[in-house]
Amino acid sequence: MSQASADDCDYLFFAEMPQQLQSVRECIERADGPASKGMAHSIKGAAANLGGEAMRQAALARGQAAHSGDINAATRHLETLETSFPTSLQSHDIIRIST
């Protein structure tokens, strides 16, 4: 993958993440476990590809909670995702600057 393509992927991930997190929250509020689980899976994969380990772990746990129908746990893990996003963004910028 070229640097331009990698930069585009990075931009899309970070630019779209706030809306994706809001969509996950809406799925939880509607108790739409399957949609919520699918979104968590997408976030987990994207975070893993970009080195966002805290987000990857939170998305994995969120997806597992959605699969089991544990709305309280799903909400807790979503809150972890929401708080780990700015840290992942900052860490990613630090990695990119140092390479």
C-alpha positions as CSV (number, residue, x, y, z in Angstrom):
1,M,0.0,0.0,0.0
2,S,1.3,3.4,-0.9
3,Q,1.8,6.1,1.7
4,A,-1.0,8.1,0.2
5,S,-3.3,5.1,0.5
6,A,-2.3,4.5,4.1
7,D,-2.8,8.2,4.9
8,D,-6.3,8.0,3.3
9,C,-7.2,4.9,5.5
10,D,-5.9,6.7,8.6
11,Y,-7.9,9.8,7.8
12,L,-11.1,7.8,7.2
13,F,-10.7,5.9,10.4
14,F,-10.2,8.9,12.6
15,A,-12.6,11.2,10.7
16,E,-15.5,8.6,10.8
17,M,-14.9,7.2,14.3
18,P,-17.0,9.7,16.2
19,Q,-20.0,9.0,14.0
20,Q,-19.4,5.2,14.2
21,L,-19.3,5.4,18.0
22,Q,-22.5,7.4,18.0
23,S,-24.1,4.7,15.8
24,V,-23.0,2.0,18.2
25,R,-24.6,4.0,21.1
26,E,-27.8,4.2,19.1
27,C,-27.8,0.5,18.5
28,I,-27.4,-0.2,22.2
29,E,-30.2,2.2,23.0
30,R,-32.5,0.3,20.5
31,A,-31.2,-3.0,21.9
32,D,-30.1,-4.0,18.4
33,G,-27.4,-6.5,19.4
34,P,-26.6,-7.9,15.9
35,A,-26.0,-4.4,14.4
36,S,-24.1,-3.4,17.4
37,K,-21.9,-6.5,17.3
38,G,-21.2,-5.9,13.6
39,M,-20.1,-2.4,14.2
40,A,-17.9,-3.3,17.1
41,H,-16.3,-6.0,14.8
42,S,-15.5,-3.3,12.2
43,I,-14.1,-0.9,14.7
44,K,-12.0,-3.7,16.2
45,G,-10.5,-4.6,12.8
46,A,-9.8,-1.0,11.9
47,A,-8.2,-0.2,15.2
48,A,-6.0,-3.3,15.0
49,N,-4.8,-2.3,11.5
50,L,-3.8,1.2,12.8
51,G,-2.3,0.1,16.1
52,G,-5.1,1.2,18.4
53,E,-4.7,-1.6,20.9
54,A,-6.9,-0.1,23.6
55,M,-9.7,0.5,21.1
56,R,-9.2,-3.0,19.6
57,Q,-9.6,-4.6,23.0
58,A,-12.6,-2.5,24.0
59,A,-14.3,-3.2,20.7
60,L,-13.7,-6.9,21.1
61,A,-15.2,-6.9,24.6
62,R,-18.1,-4.7,23.4
63,G,-18.8,-7.1,20.6
64,Q,-18.7,-10.1,23.0
65,A,-21.1,-8.3,25.4
66,A,-23.5,-7.5,22.5
67,H,-23.4,-11.1,21.4
68,S,-24.3,-12.3,24.9
69,G,-27.0,-9.7,25.2
70,D,-25.4,-7.9,28.2
71,I,-26.5,-4.3,27.5
72,N,-24.8,-3.0,30.7
73,A,-21.5,-4.5,29.7
74,A,-21.9,-3.3,26.2
75,T,-22.5,0.2,27.4
76,R,-19.4,0.1,29.7
77,H,-17.2,-1.1,26.8
78,L,-18.6,1.6,24.5
79,E,-17.6,4.2,27.1
80,T,-14.1,2.7,27.1
81,L,-14.1,2.9,23.3
82,E,-15.2,6.6,23.5
83,T,-12.5,7.5,26.0
84,S,-9.7,5.4,24.3
85,F,-10.4,7.1,20.9
86,P,-8.6,10.4,21.6
87,T,-5.7,8.5,23.1
88,S,-5.4,6.3,20.0
89,L,-5.5,9.4,17.9
90,Q,-2.8,11.1,19.9
91,S,-0.7,7.9,19.9
92,H,-1.1,7.4,16.2
93,D,0.1,11.0,15.5
94,I,3.1,10.4,17.7
95,I,4.0,7.2,15.9
96,R,3.6,8.9,12.5
97,I,5.7,11.9,13.5
98,S,8.5,9.6,14.8
99,T,8.7,7.4,11.7
